[in-house]
Amino acid sequence: MIIDMPNTRTREIAHKIDELHEERGESATGRVLTLLIAADDADLEHALEVANAASREHPCRVIAIVPDTSRRDAGDGTDAGTDAGGVKAMEKTDNPAIDLTDGPAGSNLDAQVRFGADAGAGEIIILRPRNGLISHPDTLVIPLLVPDVPVVAWWPTTPPSNPAKDLMGAMARSRITDAMRSSNPEATIERLRRSWTPEDVDLSWTRLTVWRGLLASMLDQPPHLPITAAKVTGPREFLPMDLLCAWLRLKLGVPVDVEYVDGAEAVTGVALTRADGVVSLERPHEDQALISMPGQTPQTISVPVRTIEDCLTEELRRIDPDEVYGEVINEGWDLIRH
């Protein structure tokens, strides 16, 4: 079910959601979190598909904010810096209970509500503010949050330079970015490093969860000999591979060599050298990996390339600060860059 609500107000959206819940004989109390998504039209549908898939494990209310900068309402007595209620775009209200969509000249807000099969295990609210309302995403979102559940903010592509200071990010208990899908991954991760807080995590790091778990379990097996060298193979300009190198350099305290593989789409292998031979994890194919340990028969296991749905689902499962990511982004990154 998809309901379009042009020129609407936040209280009307909240009322419509209550009506839909009542019609279906359910309530929003089963939602475990509110997921805020900042996207543009080009990435919106893909982001919502990912959120729908993740909501099957984490029933949530999804609120997507898609600023409408393509048009202005003519003759409404406002300019691009003033919303319909006469509030300047650069002025932030001290009272979040004020409904900035409640103005005499129109709301400057279009919305769409998705329910049922079109919204995964929850409901989706798409907000399209224009004119001055673009500068007040927090005030638009507050009346629509599910009470007493955590708020998570996700930027599917290019995030703000400082997510913690962003109006939407400041509301969130967890802030999820994806520098790998930005226009310049390396520049983006450098900006995120400078403004990092414990509530921040990037999906470039989450893509490595399976690799890190397997490597840690391999080194837990005796004999516990020190690692003397490490090598990582994979594609060029692949941010998760850089983070994997930073993690190995930080935790093992040895130089990490890099070997680039033409045509690879993800990390293809890690080799750790010690006195009795080489411990290696290689993925020659997209869905299978080969574990090799000195003195043991190589073992084939399933290690498919992680999807964005896998990564987002994992982060929504945790929501707590990732201390290891904080160490890697603040300490390990400098070790491989220097």
Buried (B, 14 or more C-beta within 10 A) or exposed (E): EEBEBEBBBBEBBBEBBEEBBEEEEEEBEEBBBBBBBBBEEEBBEBBBEBBBBBBEBBBBBBBBBBBBEEEBBEEBEBEEEBBBBEBEBEEEEEEBEBBBBEBEBBBBBBBBBBBEEBBBBBBBBBBBBBBBBBBBBBBBBBBBBBEEBBBBBBBBBBBBEBBBEBBBBBBBBBBBBBBBBBEEBEEBBEBBBEBBEEBBBBBBBBBBBBBBEBBEEBBEEEEEBEBEBBBBBBBEEBBBBBBBBBBBBBBBEBBBEBEBBEEBEBBBBBBBBBEEEEBBBBBEEEEEBBBBBEEEEEEEEEBBEBEBBBBBBBBBEEBEBBEBBBBBBEEBBEBBEE
